């Protein structure tokens, strides 16, 4: 039986695949994956001088989440 792998190993394997995909110009799967990341995390990845035009996205996501939770 193979040993279970850690989340760090999963991240490393995914990053290796992302590197391959970028090198080949295949960004479709990466775009799909990144779409699940909250806007505030995506913004934080950018250099700080690029944050301001995207701040409204954090508020919009937060309001949508609150609306979805209240509808449940």
C-alpha positions as a LaTeX table, in Angstrom:
\begin{tabular}{lrrr}
\hline
Residue & $x$ (\AA) & $y$ (\AA) & $z$ (\AA) \\
\hline
Unk1 & 0.00 & 0.00 & 0.00 \\
Unk2 & 1.36 & 3.42 & $-0.96$ \\
Unk3 & 1.79 & 5.94 & 1.83 \\
Unk4 & $-0.55$ & 8.89 & 1.96 \\
Unk5 & 0.89 & 12.15 & 0.70 \\
Unk6 & 0.77 & 15.48 & 2.49 \\
Unk7 & $-0.96$ & 18.66 & 1.37 \\
Unk8 & 2.48 & 20.20 & 0.83 \\
Unk9 & 3.28 & 17.38 & $-1.60$ \\
Unk10 & $-0.02$ & 17.97 & $-3.38$ \\
Unk11 & 0.77 & 21.68 & $-3.70$ \\
Unk12 & 4.23 & 20.91 & $-5.05$ \\
Unk13 & 2.80 & 18.47 & $-7.61$ \\
Unk14 & 0.14 & 20.97 & $-8.71$ \\
Unk15 & 2.77 & 23.72 & $-9.05$ \\
Unk16 & 4.85 & 21.41 & $-11.22$ \\
Unk17 & 1.84 & 20.81 & $-13.46$ \\
Unk18 & 1.10 & 24.54 & $-13.60$ \\
Unk19 & 4.69 & 25.17 & $-14.69$ \\
Unk20 & 4.32 & 22.60 & $-17.47$ \\
Unk21 & 0.97 & 24.05 & $-18.56$ \\
Unk22 & 2.31 & 27.63 & $-18.63$ \\
Unk23 & 5.35 & 26.53 & $-20.60$ \\
Unk24 & 3.04 & 24.90 & $-23.16$ \\
Unk25 & 0.73 & 27.94 & $-23.25$ \\
Unk26 & $-2.23$ & 25.97 & $-21.87$ \\
Unk27 & $-3.85$ & 28.28 & $-19.32$ \\
Unk28 & $-7.43$ & 26.99 & $-19.42$ \\
Unk29 & $-7.17$ & 24.64 & $-16.42$ \\
Unk30 & $-5.20$ & 27.22 & $-14.44$ \\
Unk31 & $-7.86$ & 29.87 & $-15.08$ \\
Unk32 & $-10.53$ & 27.42 & $-13.93$ \\
Unk33 & $-8.59$ & 26.65 & $-10.75$ \\
Unk34 & $-7.86$ & 30.29 & $-9.96$ \\
Unk35 & $-11.56$ & 31.10 & $-10.35$ \\
Unk36 & $-12.21$ & 29.30 & $-7.05$ \\
Unk37 & $-9.79$ & 31.53 & $-5.12$ \\
Unk38 & $-11.44$ & 34.42 & $-3.23$ \\
Unk39 & $-10.76$ & 37.86 & $-4.72$ \\
Unk40 & $-8.97$ & 39.05 & $-1.59$ \\
Unk41 & $-6.42$ & 36.23 & $-1.93$ \\
Unk42 & $-5.88$ & 36.97 & $-5.61$ \\
Unk43 & $-5.44$ & 40.67 & $-4.87$ \\
Unk44 & $-2.94$ & 39.92 & $-2.10$ \\
Unk45 & $-0.83$ & 37.97 & $-4.58$ \\
Unk46 & $-0.37$ & 41.08 & $-6.73$ \\
Unk47 & 2.17 & 43.83 & $-6.00$ \\
Unk48 & 0.57 & 46.29 & $-3.59$ \\
Unk49 & 0.54 & 49.12 & $-6.12$ \\
Unk50 & $-1.88$ & 47.03 & $-8.26$ \\
Unk51 & $-4.46$ & 46.36 & $-5.52$ \\
Unk52 & $-6.69$ & 49.44 & $-5.59$ \\
Unk53 & $-8.58$ & 48.83 & $-8.89$ \\
Unk54 & $-9.73$ & 45.45 & $-7.54$ \\
Unk55 & $-10.88$ & 46.35 & $-3.99$ \\
Unk56 & $-14.54$ & 46.50 & $-5.06$ \\
Unk57 & $-14.41$ & 42.78 & $-5.90$ \\
Unk58 & $-13.81$ & 41.87 & $-2.26$ \\
Unk59 & $-16.90$ & 43.79 & $-1.17$ \\
Unk60 & $-19.01$ & 42.28 & $-3.97$ \\
Unk61 & $-17.95$ & 38.72 & $-3.04$ \\
Unk62 & $-18.64$ & 39.38 & 0.64 \\
Unk63 & $-22.12$ & 40.78 & $-0.07$ \\
Unk64 & $-22.95$ & 37.85 & $-2.36$ \\
Unk65 & $-21.84$ & 35.37 & 0.31 \\
Unk66 & $-23.99$ & 37.08 & 2.94 \\
Unk67 & $-26.98$ & 37.05 & 0.58 \\
Unk68 & $-26.49$ & 33.34 & $-0.20$ \\
Unk69 & $-26.21$ & 32.50 & 3.50 \\
Unk70 & $-29.35$ & 34.43 & 4.42 \\
Unk71 & $-31.30$ & 32.67 & 1.65 \\
Unk72 & $-30.46$ & 29.26 & 3.14 \\
\hline
\end{tabular}
